[in-house]
Amino acid sequence: MKLTGRNTIVTGGSQGLGRAIVEAFLRAGANVAFCARSAGDVEQALAELRPRLAAGQRLTGLSADVAKADDVEKLFAAADAFGDLHALVNNAGIYGPIGPSDEIDFEKWKHAFEVNIFGAMLCARAAMRRMKPRNYGKLISISGGGAAPIPNCTAYATTKFGIMRLTEALAEELRPFHIDANSVAPGPLNTRLIRDVLAAGPDKAGADFYAKNVKWSEGAAAPLELGANLAVYLASAASDGITGKLIAAQWDPWEKFQEHQADLAGDLYTFRRIVPKDRGQTWGDK
């Protein structure tokens, strides 16, 4: 799974999973442009990563808020200096407010949509405009906790589920242009998001979800490298034609997906409504 010569963008790339993805892309030979909201975090990441670059390999980073259209354009303009864009990883995201939904700050709840959904769409649009004329590209979005409902984290759960449906819709829209769009479920990660839950406490986060986050913070979390390696696969030629899927870095045999291309043309690894007959029931039809 080599990315040599591929020009890529990673949002939220200065720490956590985003940083792991940037590092994995660089090891695979890609040129990488990344962003983060904190200019200090960007400069620190650049200082640590530049000495590891191979001869001729390019890396740039800048402070940008993906919820702001002007910042997104700055990011993509910086990446344009590399040449044609091959892959985008929509990784930037926030939890939003944590607590009972009738008590949280609604403006903060809306802001989670601005970052997690609107930001992802702004970046996807900018990427599509560059990829469609070339008839090739890769859109990769981190779905996080979208696969399951998370009480008291409704902004996060809703926006991440939205990312999965957005991915499926874009996959169908972009199929004629040979642009693949997929979502990554990296598993529970010991990153800033876990620290947000721990800071909120069991009363706001819910006792069960808080307890899970405590376990993840103490060593039960998934390694960052799993999600990063899956992102490399999805950005590479090895995954060409795999599109519209939600792929779990921990549990799905994605390394062997190319052996099952015919099966993957259907609705495997997608979310669909469950009706009674799906569970062996004889009722439910009109």
C-alpha positions as CSV (number, residue, x, y, z in Angstrom):
1,M,0.0,0.0,0.0
2,K,2.3,2.7,-1.3
3,L,1.4,6.4,-1.7
4,T,4.5,7.5,-3.4
5,G,3.9,10.6,-5.4
6,R,0.3,10.9,-4.2
7,N,-0.7,14.4,-2.9
8,T,-2.9,14.3,0.1
9,I,-4.7,16.6,2.6
10,V,-5.5,15.6,6.2
11,T,-7.6,17.9,8.4
12,G,-7.1,18.0,12.1
13,G,-3.6,16.6,11.5
14,S,-1.5,17.9,14.4
15,Q,-2.5,15.4,17.1
16,G,-4.4,12.2,17.9
17,L,-5.6,10.1,15.0
18,G,-5.0,12.9,12.5
19,R,-1.3,13.1,13.5
20,A,-1.1,9.3,13.2
21,I,-2.6,9.5,9.7
22,V,-0.2,12.2,8.6
23,E,2.7,10.1,9.9
24,A,1.4,7.0,8.1
25,F,0.9,8.8,4.9
26,L,4.5,10.2,5.0
27,R,5.9,6.7,5.7
28,A,4.0,5.5,2.7
29,G,5.6,8.2,0.5
30,A,2.8,10.7,0.2
31,N,3.1,14.5,0.0
32,V,0.9,15.8,2.8
33,A,-0.8,19.1,3.6
34,F,-2.5,19.2,7.0
35,C,-4.3,21.7,9.1
36,A,-5.2,22.3,12.8
37,R,-6.9,25.1,14.5
38,S,-3.9,25.9,16.7
39,A,-1.0,27.5,14.9
40,G,1.3,26.4,17.8
41,D,0.3,22.8,17.3
42,V,0.9,23.0,13.6
43,E,4.4,24.5,14.0
44,Q,5.3,21.8,16.6
45,A,4.1,19.0,14.3
46,L,6.1,20.5,11.3
47,A,9.2,20.7,13.4
48,E,8.9,17.1,14.5
49,L,8.0,15.7,11.1
50,R,10.2,17.6,8.6
51,P,13.4,15.8,9.7
52,R,11.8,12.5,8.7
53,L,10.9,13.4,5.1
54,A,12.5,11.4,2.3
55,A,14.4,13.2,-0.5
56,G,11.9,15.2,-2.5
57,Q,9.0,14.5,-0.2
58,R,6.8,17.6,0.6
59,L,5.0,18.5,3.8
60,T,3.1,21.7,4.7
61,G,0.8,22.6,7.5
62,L,-1.2,25.6,8.4
63,S,-3.7,26.9,11.0
64,A,-7.2,26.5,9.6
65,D,-10.8,26.0,10.9
66,V,-12.6,23.7,8.5
67,A,-15.9,25.3,9.5
68,K,-14.8,28.5,7.7
69,A,-14.9,28.4,3.9
70,D,-12.0,30.9,3.6
71,D,-9.8,28.7,5.8
72,V,-10.7,25.6,3.7
73,E,-9.7,27.5,0.5
74,K,-6.4,28.4,2.1
75,L,-5.7,24.8,2.9
76,F,-6.5,23.6,-0.5
77,A,-4.5,26.4,-2.2
78,A,-1.5,25.3,-0.1
79,A,-1.9,21.7,-1.3
80,D,-2.3,22.9,-4.9
81,A,1.5,23.7,-4.8
82,F,2.1,19.9,-4.8
83,G,0.2,19.3,-8.0
84,D,-2.9,17.2,-8.6
85,L,-4.8,16.2,-5.4
86,H,-5.2,12.4,-5.0
87,A,-6.7,12.0,-1.5
88,L,-8.5,13.9,1.2
89,V,-8.9,12.7,4.8
90,N,-11.7,14.5,6.7
91,N,-10.5,13.9,10.2
92,A,-11.2,17.2,12.0
93,G,-14.0,16.8,14.5
94,I,-15.2,17.8,18.0
95,Y,-17.5,16.1,20.5
96,G,-19.7,19.2,21.0
97,P,-21.5,19.6,24.4
98,I,-21.8,16.6,26.7
99,G,-24.8,16.2,28.9
100,P,-28.6,15.8,28.8
101,S,-29.9,17.1,25.6
102,D,-32.4,19.5,27.2
103,E,-29.7,21.1,29.3
104,I,-26.8,21.6,27.0
105,D,-25.8,24.9,25.2
106,F,-27.7,24.7,21.9
107,E,-25.2,27.0,20.2
108,K,-22.4,24.6,21.0
109,W,-24.6,21.8,19.8
110,K,-25.0,23.6,16.4
111,H,-21.3,24.3,16.3
112,A,-20.6,20.6,16.3
113,F,-22.5,20.4,13.0
114,E,-20.5,23.4,11.6
115,V,-17.2,21.5,12.3
116,N,-18.2,17.8,11.8
117,I,-20.7,18.1,8.9
118,F,-20.3,21.5,7.3
119,G,-16.5,21.4,7.5
120,A,-16.4,17.9,6.0
121,M,-18.6,19.0,3.2
122,L,-16.6,22.2,2.5
123,C,-13.5,20.1,2.2
124,A,-15.2,17.4,0.1
125,R,-16.5,20.0,-2.3
126,A,-13.0,21.6,-2.7
127,A,-11.5,18.1,-3.3
128,M,-14.2,17.1,-5.8
129,R,-13.6,20.2,-7.9
130,R,-9.9,19.1,-8.2
131,M,-10.5,15.4,-8.6
132,K,-13.4,15.3,-11.1
133,P,-11.4,16.8,-14.1
134,R,-8.8,14.0,-13.5
135,N,-11.5,11.3,-13.2
136,Y,-9.9,9.9,-10.1
137,G,-9.6,10.5,-6.3
138,K,-10.2,9.3,-2.8
139,L,-12.4,10.9,-0.1
140,I,-11.9,9.4,3.3
141,S,-13.9,10.5,6.4
142,I,-13.6,9.5,10.0
143,S,-17.0,8.5,11.3
144,G,-16.0,7.9,14.9
145,G,-19.0,7.0,17.0
146,G,-21.6,7.2,14.3
147,A,-22.3,3.5,14.3
148,A,-24.1,3.5,17.7
149,P,-26.3,6.0,19.6
150,I,-24.4,7.7,22.4
151,P,-26.8,9.3,25.0
152,N,-25.7,12.7,26.3
153,C,-23.4,13.1,23.3
154,T,-26.1,13.7,20.8
155,A,-24.2,16.3,18.7
156,Y,-21.3,14.0,18.2
157,A,-23.4,10.9,17.5
158,T,-25.7,12.7,15.1
159,T,-23.0,14.4,13.1
160,K,-20.9,11.2,12.8
161,F,-23.9,9.3,11.6
162,G,-24.4,12.1,9.1
163,I,-20.9,11.6,7.9
164,M,-21.7,8.0,7.0
165,R,-24.7,8.9,5.0
166,L,-22.9,11.8,3.3
167,T,-20.2,9.4,2.4
168,E,-22.7,6.9,0.8
169,A,-24.4,9.7,-1.1
170,L,-21.1,11.1,-2.4
171,A,-19.9,7.6,-3.4
172,E,-22.9,7.2,-5.7
173,E,-22.6,10.7,-7.0
174,L,-18.9,10.4,-7.8
175,R,-18.9,6.8,-9.0
176,P,-18.9,8.0,-12.7
177,F,-15.7,10.0,-12.0
178,H,-13.9,7.0,-10.4
179,I,-13.7,8.9,-7.1
180,D,-14.0,6.6,-4.1
181,A,-15.7,7.8,-0.9
182,N,-15.5,5.8,2.3
183,S,-15.9,6.2,6.1
184,V,-13.5,4.9,8.7
185,A,-14.5,3.7,12.2
186,P,-11.2,3.7,14.0
187,G,-12.5,2.3,17.3
188,P,-12.2,3.9,20.7
189,L,-9.1,6.0,20.8
190,N,-7.2,7.5,23.7
191,T,-7.2,11.0,22.4
192,R,-8.6,14.5,23.3
193,L,-12.2,13.2,22.9
194,I,-11.8,10.7,25.7
195,R,-10.3,13.5,27.9
196,D,-13.4,15.6,27.1
197,V,-15.7,12.8,28.4
198,L,-13.6,12.3,31.5
199,A,-13.7,16.1,32.1
200,A,-17.4,16.1,31.8
201,G,-17.8,13.4,34.5
202,P,-20.3,10.6,34.9
203,D,-23.3,12.8,35.7
204,K,-23.1,14.6,32.3
205,A,-21.6,11.8,30.1
206,G,-23.6,9.0,31.7
207,A,-22.2,6.4,34.1
208,D,-21.8,3.6,31.5
209,F,-20.2,5.8,28.8
210,Y,-17.9,7.4,31.4
211,A,-16.8,4.0,32.6
212,K,-16.0,2.9,29.1
213,N,-13.9,6.0,28.6
214,V,-12.0,5.4,31.8
215,K,-11.1,1.9,30.6
216,W,-10.1,3.2,27.2
217,S,-7.9,5.9,28.9
218,E,-6.2,3.1,31.0
219,G,-5.1,1.1,28.0
220,A,-8.1,-0.6,26.5
221,A,-8.3,1.8,23.6
222,A,-7.6,0.8,20.0
223,P,-4.1,1.7,18.7
224,L,-4.1,4.8,16.5
225,E,-2.1,2.9,13.9
226,L,-5.1,0.7,13.0
227,G,-7.2,3.7,11.8
228,A,-4.1,5.3,10.2
229,N,-3.2,2.2,8.3
230,L,-6.8,1.8,7.0
231,A,-6.7,5.4,5.8
232,V,-3.5,4.6,3.9
233,Y,-5.2,1.6,2.3
234,L,-8.2,3.7,1.3
235,A,-5.9,6.4,-0.2
236,S,-4.0,3.9,-2.2
237,A,-4.5,2.3,-5.6
238,A,-5.0,-1.0,-3.7
239,S,-8.6,0.1,-2.8
240,D,-9.6,1.3,-6.2
241,G,-13.3,0.6,-6.7
242,I,-14.1,0.1,-3.0
243,T,-16.6,2.9,-2.3
244,G,-19.6,3.9,-0.1
245,K,-18.5,1.8,2.8
246,L,-18.2,2.2,6.6
247,I,-15.1,0.2,7.5
248,A,-14.1,-0.7,11.1
249,A,-10.3,-0.5,11.4
250,Q,-10.3,-3.1,14.3
251,W,-12.8,-5.6,13.1
252,D,-13.2,-5.7,9.3
253,P,-10.7,-7.7,7.0
254,W,-10.1,-4.6,4.9
255,E,-6.6,-5.8,3.9
256,K,-8.3,-8.5,1.8
257,F,-11.2,-6.5,0.4
258,Q,-9.8,-6.7,-3.2
259,E,-10.4,-10.4,-3.1
260,H,-14.1,-9.7,-2.6
261,Q,-14.8,-6.9,-5.1
262,A,-18.0,-8.6,-6.5
263,D,-19.5,-9.0,-3.0
264,L,-18.6,-5.4,-2.0
265,A,-20.5,-4.0,-5.0
266,G,-23.7,-4.6,-2.9
267,D,-24.7,-3.2,0.5
268,L,-22.1,-4.9,2.7
269,Y,-20.5,-2.5,5.3
270,T,-23.4,-0.1,5.0
271,F,-26.2,1.0,7.3
272,R,-29.8,0.0,6.5
273,R,-33.2,-0.1,8.2
274,I,-34.0,-3.4,10.0
275,V,-37.5,-4.7,9.3
276,P,-39.2,-7.7,11.0
277,K,-38.4,-10.2,8.2
278,D,-34.6,-9.4,8.7
279,R,-35.0,-11.0,12.2
280,G,-37.1,-14.0,11.1
281,Q,-40.5,-12.5,11.9
282,T,-43.5,-13.2,9.7
283,W,-45.2,-9.9,10.2
284,G,-44.4,-6.3,9.0
285,D,-45.5,-6.3,5.4
286,K,-48.7,-4.5,4.3
